[in-house]
Amino acid sequence: MAPLPRILTALFIVCLAWGLSSCREREERVKVSLNKRQDITFRQQQPAITYACLPQYAHTESFQRHHLLVEYLTEETGLAIRQVFPETFDDHIKMFGQGKIDISFSNPFVYVRLANRFGAKAMARIIEEDGRAEFRGQIIARKDNKAVQTLKDCRGKSWVAVDPSSAGGYLFALGHFIDKGLNLGDFKEVVFAGGRQENVVLGVYAGLYDIGSIREGSLAVVKDKIDVSQIKVIENSRWYPGWVYASSPRLSPEVVEIIRTALLRLDYQQNPRHKAILDAAKCIGLVSSDDQDFEPVRDLSRKAGLYLD
């Protein structure tokens, strides 16, 4: 697999453009006196249950989506709960195994790895904004890329995916290709975009890669940064069980049940505060879930030759 220098180049160009626009207005100098100083003492972090979302988007996006939910869980359960921010998909998995994440919100592929390796237990799945407790992947290309019109045109092309542990951004697309007779060796190259859905869209939009794979809904996240009408969806994957809240085996069954109950109590239709929390999290509710729901993902992983332990 190749590194992702071309995506970094594209990001640099975008950041440079933003930076130049911000320098147009001259800022006034601020005089700082070093005679007035105050010693800052280290404040030790209090013990808390840790909550982490798999970092498929930037940390700011993750915080905006989840901090209201974390506040709600803290108030509703009476437990101290703190959001933590793994840098990568691998970090998320390692931190869970190291006891640094107690509540994991992840895609189903990462969940089955956490369950197989560390004994994670599914608590609840989200209901997406379209009303489904499932989601799917998309294979995209630039609209003006005449060489990629159908799925069979993807053979021999460069493919940028989110992360080797991404469900909608890699595994679902890979399974779709396999079902249609294309395997990994049929592509010119497969590059991973550092775990960020946005980077995949930018890489395709900039013309650095022929095709990309993302979870459905990711184009909306970058609609304020690029003209997403220049991106076309070649095909969608089939539906798979959605993103899941899972607990660490370190939490007692009683605590897990308190948290699960609070999650399932969120009422999108009848409670305005709950609606605001769920709107921020880009879902409209949750349904109870257990490990058996994710057998289709285990089957897909075996078909794709990806290990889960």
Number of C-alpha atoms within 10 A of each C-alpha: 7 9 12 15 11 15 24 15 14 18 16 12 12 14 12 12 11 11 11 9 10 10 9 8 7 7 7 6 6 6 6 7 7 6 6 6 7 6 5 6 6 6 6 6 6 7 9 12 16 19 21 25 25 23 23 24 18 14 15 9 14 19 20 12 19 20 17 18 21 20 15 19 20 17 13 15 16 11 14 15 20 20 20 17 20 20 15 18 23 17 14 25 23 16 17 22 17 10 13 18 26 24 26 26 24 26 22 28 24 24 26 24 18 26 20 13 13 18 17 24 23 27 24 24 27 28 21 20 15 10 11 15 22 17 23 20 27 24 29 26 27 26 16 12 14 10 12 20 16 11 15 12 13 22 18 14 17 18 26 30 29 28 24 17 21 27 28 31 31 24 26 30 25 25 19 23 21 14 11 11 11 18 15 14 10 15 14 13 15 20 20 23 26 21 24 22 28 21 25 31 31 23 27 23 23 17 16 18 23 22 28 32 33 31 23 17 16 20 20 11 14 16 11 9 11 15 11 18 10 13 18 18 18 20 15 19 21 14 15 21 21 24 24 28 28 26 29 22 15 12 13 10 11 9 13 20 14 15 21 23 16 16 24 16 14 20 17 18 10 9 10 11 14 20 18 15 24 25 15 19 22 16 20 24 27 24 15 15 19 14 14 8 14 19 14 14 20 17 11 18 20 12 13 18 9 13 9 17 10
